[in-house]
Amino acid sequence: NRTSLLISDIQSSLPYTVEVIAADRPGILYQLAEFFSRRGITVEALTSSRYRAAQTGAEMFSAQISIGIPASAHISSLREDFLEFCDTLNLDAILEPLKG
């Protein structure tokens, strides 16, 4: 039964939050979503915005993403891969367990 599989998948995922800040440019959200999708990680919620940096006036991008990481995932490897991915794209990011 597909419904019970989905419920099982949701129950076996770990809630994490991701925060990203970067110079704004096209494709950042797509690249983030693709990173998580390729690893079987569900994006539960996403909020993003654009703003001007106070001192430089540069267009900036900010995103807060709630994700569900499969319980079977190796978190430290995922974190390392994510930070390397962010370094490659010049994104400032945090990946941490959802608090509360």
Stockholm file with secondary structure:
# STOCKHOLM 1.0

chainA/1-100         NRTSLLISDIQSSLPYTVEVIAADRPGILYQLAEFFSRRGITVEALTSSRYRAAQTGAEMFSAQISIGIPASAHISSLREDFLEFCDTLNLDAILEPLKG
#=GR chainA/1-100 SS CHHHHHHHHHHTEEEEEEEEEEECCTTHHHHHHHHHHHTTCEEEEEEEEEEECTTTCCEEEEEEEEEEEETTSCHHHHHHHHHHHHHHHTCEEEEEECCC
#=GC SS_cons         CHHHHHHHHHHTEEEEEEEEEEECCTTHHHHHHHHHHHTTCEEEEEEEEEEECTTTCCEEEEEEEEEEEETTSCHHHHHHHHHHHHHHHTCEEEEEECCC
//
